[in-house]
Amino acid sequence: MAERILIVDDDPLLCSLLRMALNREGFETHEVFSGKAALDYLADAVVDLILLDVMMADFNGFDVLRRLKADPRHERVPVIFLTARVDGTSQQTALDIGAVEYLTKPITPDTLVKRVRAVLAGQS
């Protein structure tokens, strides 16, 4: 069975590109465009990994991750931040609250797939 990945980003074009790159490699993906939509989706779904943007209009990625880590159903799901924020403070915050990776945009599809595979294999 293919690993399920939730893509959370407010840029539909980027979500589409990420989806195509991951689907081509055999992953099953679902995409949502806000932090609230991610939390709503995860109320009824189980995923193997989450790609999460930091800067979104409703709940930022940090807020979403904090809520996920407080939920026993999702506390162990690995989260990779994929963001345009390159400052060290944001990266440290992400890792402190439980992200397994902090990748910055732009990112090549090959690099993304390699990092996703490494995290799913427990090599983050």
Backbone as numpy.savetxt, mean C-alpha at the origin, in Angstrom:
# Nx Ny Nz CAx CAy CAz Cx Cy Cz
-3.21 -19.84 -5.58 -4.05 -18.66 -5.58 -3.16 -17.42 -5.58
-3.54 -16.43 -6.36 -2.75 -15.20 -6.48 -2.85 -14.37 -5.20
-1.74 -13.74 -4.85 -1.77 -12.83 -3.70 -2.61 -11.61 -4.05
-3.37 -11.14 -3.07 -4.26 -9.99 -3.26 -3.60 -8.73 -2.72
-3.58 -7.70 -3.57 -2.95 -6.43 -3.21 -3.97 -5.32 -3.34
-4.08 -4.52 -2.29 -4.94 -3.33 -2.33 -4.06 -2.12 -2.63
-4.42 -1.39 -3.68 -3.71 -0.16 -4.06 -4.55 1.01 -3.59
-3.96 1.89 -2.78 -4.67 3.05 -2.24 -3.93 4.31 -2.63
-4.49 5.06 -3.56 -3.87 6.30 -4.02 -4.97 7.16 -4.64
-4.87 8.47 -4.45 -5.90 9.36 -5.00 -5.68 9.71 -6.47
-4.69 9.12 -7.09 -4.41 9.35 -8.51 -4.86 8.13 -9.31
-6.02 8.20 -9.97 -6.53 7.03 -10.70 -5.58 6.54 -11.79
-4.88 7.44 -12.45 -3.95 7.01 -13.50 -2.82 6.18 -12.90
-2.24 6.64 -11.80 -1.19 5.88 -11.14 -1.71 4.52 -10.69
-2.90 4.49 -10.11 -3.49 3.22 -9.68 -3.61 2.26 -10.86
-4.03 2.77 -11.98 -4.17 1.94 -13.17 -2.82 1.38 -13.62
-1.79 2.22 -13.61 -0.46 1.76 -14.00 0.08 0.71 -13.02
-0.13 0.93 -11.74 0.31 -0.04 -10.74 -0.45 -1.35 -10.91
-1.75 -1.25 -11.13 -2.58 -2.44 -11.33 -2.08 -3.25 -12.52
-1.82 -2.58 -13.64 -1.36 -3.29 -14.83 -0.02 -3.98 -14.58
0.91 -3.29 -13.91 2.22 -3.89 -13.64 2.09 -5.11 -12.73
1.26 -5.01 -11.72 1.11 -6.11 -10.77 0.30 -7.26 -11.35
-0.77 -6.95 -12.08 -1.58 -8.01 -12.71 -0.76 -8.80 -13.73
0.10 -8.11 -14.46 0.96 -8.76 -15.45 1.87 -9.81 -14.79
2.18 -9.59 -13.51 3.05 -10.51 -12.76 2.27 -11.55 -11.98
0.94 -11.59 -12.18 0.13 -12.62 -11.56 -0.53 -12.26 -10.25
-0.39 -11.01 -9.82 -1.06 -10.59 -8.59 -2.50 -10.20 -8.89
-3.35 -10.39 -7.91 -4.74 -9.92 -7.98 -4.78 -8.57 -7.28
-5.35 -7.57 -7.93 -5.34 -6.23 -7.34 -6.75 -5.66 -7.25
-6.89 -4.76 -6.31 -8.08 -3.92 -6.19 -7.56 -2.52 -5.89
-8.20 -1.51 -6.44 -7.74 -0.15 -6.20 -8.87 0.71 -5.66
-8.50 1.58 -4.74 -9.41 2.58 -4.19 -8.67 3.91 -4.18
-9.42 4.99 -4.12 -8.83 6.31 -4.34 -8.85 7.23 -3.13
-9.07 6.67 -1.95 -9.04 7.48 -0.73 -8.81 6.58 0.48
-8.39 7.21 1.56 -8.21 6.47 2.80 -9.50 5.88 3.31
-10.59 6.64 3.24 -11.90 6.14 3.69 -12.33 4.96 2.85
-12.15 5.05 1.54 -12.52 3.94 0.66 -11.71 2.69 1.00
-10.45 2.87 1.37 -9.63 1.72 1.76 -10.19 1.06 3.02
-10.51 1.87 4.01 -11.06 1.32 5.25 -12.40 0.66 5.01
-13.23 1.27 4.17 -14.53 0.66 3.83 -14.33 -0.68 3.13
-13.42 -0.72 2.18 -13.15 -1.96 1.45 -12.65 -3.05 2.39
-11.75 -2.69 3.29 -11.16 -3.66 4.19 -12.10 -4.10 5.31
-13.24 -3.45 5.44 -14.23 -3.89 6.42 -14.77 -5.27 6.04
-14.75 -5.58 4.73 -15.30 -6.86 4.26 -14.31 -7.71 3.49
-13.10 -7.24 3.30 -12.14 -7.95 2.45 -10.87 -8.27 3.21
-10.19 -9.27 2.73 -8.88 -9.65 3.26 -7.89 -9.52 2.12
-6.76 -8.89 2.38 -5.71 -8.75 1.37 -4.38 -9.24 1.94
-3.45 -9.49 1.04 -2.13 -9.97 1.46 -1.12 -8.84 1.62
-1.39 -7.69 0.98 -0.47 -6.57 1.02 -1.21 -5.31 0.62
-0.78 -4.17 1.16 -1.39 -2.89 0.81 -0.30 -1.94 0.34
-0.54 -1.32 -0.83 0.29 -0.21 -1.31 -0.48 1.05 -0.95
0.14 1.95 -0.21 -0.58 3.07 0.39 0.15 4.38 0.16
-0.59 5.36 -0.35 -0.05 6.71 -0.51 -0.15 7.44 0.83
0.68 8.43 1.04 0.61 9.23 2.27 -0.41 10.35 2.12
-0.28 11.13 1.06 -1.08 12.35 0.91 -2.38 12.08 0.17
-3.47 12.06 0.94 -4.81 11.90 0.38 -5.72 12.88 1.08
-6.83 13.19 0.46 -7.69 14.27 0.93 -8.42 13.96 2.25
-8.88 12.77 2.43 -9.68 12.49 3.62 -8.80 12.01 4.78
-8.46 10.74 4.78 -7.53 10.22 5.77 -6.18 10.09 5.09
-5.14 10.62 5.70 -3.83 10.41 5.07 -3.39 8.97 5.34
-2.34 8.56 4.64 -1.88 7.19 4.76 -1.47 6.80 6.17
-0.91 7.74 6.91 -0.53 7.45 8.30 -1.76 7.11 9.13
-2.85 7.89 8.95 -4.08 7.61 9.69 -4.64 6.24 9.32
-4.61 5.93 8.04 -5.12 4.63 7.58 -4.30 3.51 8.22
-2.99 3.62 8.18 -2.15 2.57 8.75 -2.38 2.42 10.25
-2.52 3.51 10.96 -2.79 3.42 12.41 -4.09 2.65 12.67
-5.11 2.93 11.87 -6.39 2.22 12.05 -6.25 0.74 11.71
-5.49 0.42 10.69 -5.29 -0.98 10.32 -4.53 -1.74 11.40
-3.52 -1.11 11.96 -2.72 -1.77 13.00 -3.52 -1.97 14.28
-4.58 -1.19 14.46 -5.44 -1.34 15.64 -6.53 -2.38 15.43
-6.64 -2.91 14.21 -7.68 -3.87 13.86 -7.07 -5.27 13.79
-7.48 -6.18 14.65 -6.88 -7.52 14.66 -6.96 -8.24 13.31
-7.95 -7.92 12.49 -8.08 -8.57 11.17 -6.98 -8.15 10.21
-6.42 -6.96 10.41 -5.48 -6.41 9.44 -4.13 -6.02 10.03
-3.94 -6.24 11.32 -2.71 -5.76 11.97 -1.44 -6.38 11.41
-1.53 -7.55 10.81 -0.35 -8.23 10.28 -0.18 -8.10 8.77
-1.09 -7.39 8.13 -0.98 -7.20 6.68 0.16 -6.23 6.41
1.12 -6.62 5.59 2.23 -5.70 5.30 1.76 -4.51 4.47
2.27 -3.35 4.84 1.93 -2.11 4.14 3.22 -1.49 3.60
3.17 -1.20 2.31 4.26 -0.49 1.65 3.75 0.90 1.30
4.39 1.92 1.85 4.04 3.27 1.43 4.69 3.53 0.08
3.92 4.11 -0.82 4.40 4.53 -2.13 3.95 5.98 -2.27
4.90 6.90 -2.13 4.54 8.30 -1.96 5.54 9.24 -2.62
5.09 10.46 -2.83 5.97 11.51 -3.35 6.72 12.22 -2.22
6.34 11.96 -0.99 7.01 12.60 0.15 8.37 11.97 0.37
9.41 12.77 0.25 10.78 12.25 0.34 11.49 12.66 1.63
10.80 13.34 2.52 11.46 13.81 3.74 11.65 12.66 4.74
12.72 12.74 5.47 13.07 11.70 6.43 12.05 11.54 7.55
11.41 12.63 7.94 10.42 12.56 9.02 9.25 11.68 8.62
8.75 11.85 7.39 7.62 11.04 6.92 8.02 9.57 6.85
9.21 9.32 6.34 9.68 7.94 6.25 9.78 7.32 7.63
10.34 8.03 8.58 10.48 7.50 9.94 9.12 7.28 10.58
8.20 8.21 10.37 6.84 8.05 10.91 6.20 6.79 10.36
6.31 6.58 9.05 5.71 5.41 8.41 6.26 4.12 9.02
7.57 4.05 9.16 8.18 2.84 9.70 7.85 2.66 11.18
7.80 3.76 11.92 7.47 3.69 13.35 6.07 3.16 13.59
5.13 3.48 12.72 3.75 3.02 12.94 3.44 1.69 12.27
4.45 1.09 11.61 4.26 -0.28 11.15 4.41 -0.57 9.67
4.76 0.41 8.86 4.99 0.11 7.44 6.23 -0.77 7.31
6.24 -1.63 6.31 7.40 -2.49 6.10 8.36 -1.90 5.06
7.87 -1.00 4.25 8.69 -0.34 3.22 8.18 1.08 3.03
9.07 1.94 2.57 8.72 3.33 2.24 9.40 3.63 0.92
8.64 3.56 -0.16 9.16 3.79 -1.50 8.68 5.14 -2.01
9.53 5.81 -2.78 9.15 7.12 -3.29 8.85 7.06 -4.79
7.92 7.91 -5.18 7.54 8.06 -6.59 8.52 9.03 -7.24
8.80 8.86 -8.49 8.33 7.77 -9.37 9.10 6.49 -9.09
8.49 5.37 -9.46 9.12 4.07 -9.26 8.90 3.26 -10.54
9.89 2.49 -10.90 9.74 1.66 -12.09 8.89 0.43 -11.75
8.16 -0.08 -12.72 7.38 -1.30 -12.46 8.23 -2.46 -11.96
9.43 -2.62 -12.52 10.30 -3.72 -12.09 10.69 -3.59 -10.63
11.04 -2.38 -10.21 11.40 -2.16 -8.80 10.22 -2.43 -7.90
9.05 -1.95 -8.29 7.85 -2.18 -7.49 7.60 -3.67 -7.32
7.61 -4.40 -8.41 7.34 -5.84 -8.35 8.37 -6.55 -7.48
9.63 -6.19 -7.61 10.67 -6.81 -6.78 10.43 -6.55 -5.30
10.08 -5.31 -4.95 9.84 -4.99 -3.54 8.60 -5.71 -3.02
7.54 -5.77 -3.82 6.32 -6.47 -3.42 6.63 -7.94 -3.19
7.34 -8.55 -4.12 7.68 -9.98 -3.96 8.53 -10.21 -2.71
9.48 -9.33 -2.46 10.34 -9.47 -1.29 9.53 -9.37 0.00
8.63 -8.41 0.06 7.81 -8.25 1.27 6.91 -9.47 1.47
6.28 -9.93 0.41 5.40 -11.10 0.53 6.18 -12.35 0.90
7.46 -12.39 0.55 8.30 -13.53 0.93 8.91 -13.36 2.31
8.59 -12.24 2.98 9.09 -12.00 4.33 10.49 -11.45 4.38
10.92 -10.81 3.30 12.29 -10.30 3.23 12.36 -8.79 3.26
11.40 -8.12 3.85 11.40 -6.65 3.84 12.55 -6.08 4.65
